Amino acid sequence: MARGFKDRLTYKATPMQVSVPASAANLGPGFDALGLALELRDIYVAQILDDEVFDVDVTGEGADEVKKDAKHLVIKAMMAGFEFMGGKPRGIALRALNSIPHGRGLGSSAAAIVGGLSLARGLVLSGSSLMNDDDLIALATDLEGHPDNVSAAALGGATISWMENRASVATGCATRFSVDPSIRALVLMPNTQLSTGKARKMLPETVPHKDASINAGRSALLVHALSVRPELLFIATEDHLHQQYRREGMPRSVDLVNKLRGAGVAAMISGAGPSVLVLHTGTSAEHDDIVRSAGEQFQPLDIEIATSGAMLSNV
């Protein structure tokens, strides 16, 4: 620990566990604003160590791709949370069981960030008074770069997020609303990956006023469709701002979205892609028709909408 740094925190001696849901962002028209929590969870267990060591073990999705030291994203988020609350532990032991695929537009980095901040808060006595939910979302947004996925991962259900200037600092904010229980999620996941950074570079600096106007209306309608009028999901998920511009990076996914929407299915790119998200209230036969339309190049995942966000517990 650096000389002159006074750690004001009292750490718990026992480990804590958090489970964090996957998330789908944008949902068609709600670029960087709308998010949906999905019941596919990463599980992280962490404990404070007296020694100056970061002991990290990862199993499951991406286990061979991530850092296993202080540079692991969960550890980085934990340290950011501790520093926000006024402390800095010597060491941390982390065990991660990953279920959320990486680079597929399902919020794996958001889950790691929200999980790390939640663990930091949970491992400190009176942590919730030192970092409330608004603080957590603001910190998570700083680490992720945008608030949509982290908001859904933290709060569960469907979320509306935005950036707000506070003391001349852009701060991530969010609110949650419940989803009509008849709505189900089907993820069609290709075997390819696409980084959020690369996907964002494909977007133009400006868009036509007409397209922006359509998306504004569709985004507002989508909140209503998700909460009380699921029969409006198809028209409410129409997008003119980002999906078609990203076709070069995921042509099969965008073609599948166009194909399904041509058949009246509420299909969209999940986040930055390349997974395709379908929101539906259909029968089993209709579900099977959608899966057949996707073909063998897409793995279908039926995922419940998560009504709870990050869930912290004692081990």
N, C-alpha and C positions, 0 to 999 in steps of 0.2 A: 504494500500500500504506500502511496506517495507520501513523503514527509510533509507534515503540516495539514494533511487531510483528516478531518475529524468525522468519523462515521457515527451518525446520530441514530442509527437503526438498531433495533433489537431483533435478532433473527431467531426463528423457530428451529429447534434442534431436530425435529422430525421431518421426513420428506413430505412433499405435497404432490398431488397428481392433478392434471387438467386434461380434459378431452375437448377438442376444438373441431367444429364442423367444417366441411368443405363449403365453398360458396361459388355462386355464379353471379357475375357482375354484368351490368348494362341492360340485360334482359331485352335486347333489341334497341329501343329508342333511348333508354335512360343512361346514356354514355357518362361514365364516372359518377353517376348519381344513384342508380338503383342496384340493389343487391338482394340475393336470396340465399339463405343458409340451407345446406343439403346434408342429410343424415349419413355422412361418410366422414369418420372422425380419425384424426391423429391423436395419439395419447402420449403425453410427456410426464415424466416423473423426475423431480429435481430435489436436491438436498444441498444445504450450505456446508462447505468443508472448511476446516481450520487451516489446512495447508494451501499454499498458493499453487493450485492445480485445477485444470478443467478436464474432468473425466467424463468423456462423452461416448455413448454407445448408441448406435442407430440400427434398427432392423426394419424391414418392409420396404416400401416404395422409396426409391432414390438413395438407398443405404450406401451404395458404392459411389454416389455422385457428390455427397455433401461433406463439408469439413467436419472433423471430429475433434475439435479443439475450441479455443476461445472465439474462433471465427464462425462457428456454427450459428445459424440465424436465430435459433431459440436462445442461445447464450447471449448473443449480441443484444437481443430484445430484453432479456433479463437484466443485463447490466445497465441498459438505458433506463429501465424502470427503477432499479435501485438508486441510480444517480439522481433521478427525478425526485425520489423520496428522501434523498440526503445521505445515501450510504454507498458502500462498495465492498462486498464480501471478498475475502481472500480467494476462495475457490468454490467451485460448484460441481456436483455430480449430476449428470443428466442422462436419462434413458428415454429414447424416443422410439415409439412404434408407429410407423407411418403407413397410413392407408390411402391418403390422397395422392393420386398420380401427379408427378411434377411436369411442368411445362405443357399442361393440357387445358388451361383456362378454368381450373377448378379451385383456385385460391390456396395452393399449397404454401406459398410464402406468407400469405395473410394469416393462415392458421399458425405457422411457426411464430410469427410476430405477436399475435394475440395470445398464443399459448405462453410465450416467454414473459410478456408483461403480466399476465394473470398469475403465473408462478411467482414472479418477483413480489407482487402484491400479497400473495398468499403466504409467502415465507417470512413476512415481516409482521411483527405484532402491531396491530392497529393499521395494517397496510391499507385497508379500504378507506380510512380517513385521510391518509396521505396521498392516495391516488384513487379518485372516484372514477366512475365509468366514462364521464366526459373527458377526464384527463387521459384515460387509457386509450380512447379512440383518437384523441389528438396526437398522442405519442406514436400510436400505431400508424397513423397517417403520415407522420414525419418519416418513419422508417420505410413504409411501403411506397410512398410517393403519391398515393391517391386513396380516398376514403371508402370506396364502395365495397371491396371485398372484406377489409378489416371490420367494417361496421356490421356486416352480416355475420361474420365469424364471432364477433364479440356479443352481439345482441340476439341472434337467432331470428327466425321468421323472415319477413321481408323488411328491407330498410331503405330509407331515403337519406342520402348523405350529401354534404355540401361543404365548401370552404368558406370560412368567415374571417374577416380581419379583426383581430383582437390585439390592441396595443401595437398596431402596425405589423402584426405577424399573421400570416395565413394559417388558419387553424382548422383541422378537420372536425366536422360535427355530424351527428346522425340522429335519426329517430326511427323507431320500429313500428311496424303494424302487422297484424295477424293476417294469415292467408286462408282463404276459403278452404275448408277441409276436403272438398271434392277434387281439388287440383292436385295432380301428380306430376312428378318430374321424371323424364326419361333422358339420359345422357347417352349420346352416340359418340364414342371416343375412338379416334383413329390411332394408329400406332406411331404417328409422327408427333414431334414437339414443336412449339413455337414460343420464344421468349416474349414477355410483355414489351420489353424495350424494342425488339425488332418489329413487333406488330404496331407499336405507336409511331415508328418512323415512317410507316406507309401512309399515314394520314396526311391530308393536305392542310396547309396553314389556314385556308378559308374555305367556306362552303356556301352554296347559294342560299339566299334568304328564304326561298320557298322551302328548301329542305330543312332548314333550322326550324321554320314555323311548323312544318308537319311533325317533326320530332317532339317539339314542345307539347303539342296537343296530344300526341300518342303517349308520351310519358305520363301526363296527367291522367289520361284515360286508363293507363296500365295499373296505376295505383288502385283505381276503382275496380277494375277487372279482377285483380288479384284478391282483393278483399271481399267483394260482394257480388260481382257480375262476371263469373268465369266464361260465360258465353261470348264475352267481348275480347277474349285473349288474342284471337287471331288478328283482328284489326289493331288492337292496342300494342302488339309487338312489332309493328311495321317500323323499319329503320331506314333512314336516308343519310345518316351521318358517317358511319364508320365501316360497316360490314363489307360493302362492295369494294371499298378502297383497299381492303386487306386481302383481296382475292389472290393476289400474286403469292402471298405467303402461305395460303391454305386453300388452293383451288378446289380440291375435292370437298372440303367442308362447306365452302360458300355455294358450290353447285348443289350440294345436298340440301342446304337451307332453301335455295331457290326452288328445287324440285318439290320439297315438302310443302312450302308455302303455296306453290302452284296447285297443290291438292287441298288447300284450305287448312293446313296444319300450322299451329303456332310454334314454328321452329325459329331458332336464332343461334348465333355464335355465342358460346359461353365465355364471357370475359374477353380476353385477348385471343381465345381459341387455342388449338384448332377443334376442340370438342364442340359438338352441336347439342343444344339443349332444346327439348320439346316439353312444353307445358300443355297438359291435356286433362280431360275428364272422361275420356273415352272408355269403351268396352275393351275386353281382352282381345277381341278380334281386330278392333281398330289399332290397338297397341301392336299386335303382331304384324299388321299391314305396314306400319311405320318402320318396324325393325327390318322387314323384308325389303322395303324400299331403300334402306341404307346400304344393304349388301354386306358382303363379308369383310369389307375394308374398315368397317366400324364395329366396335364392340359395344353392345347395348348394356347400359347399367340403369336398372330401375332403382331410384333413390328417393326415399321419403324426404319431404321438406322438413327441416329441423326447426322445431318450435322453440328450442333453447339454443343459446349460443355457447360460449366457452363455459364449461362446468368444472369447478374446482372442488377437490375433496382431499381428505386426509388419506394417507396410505396405511 
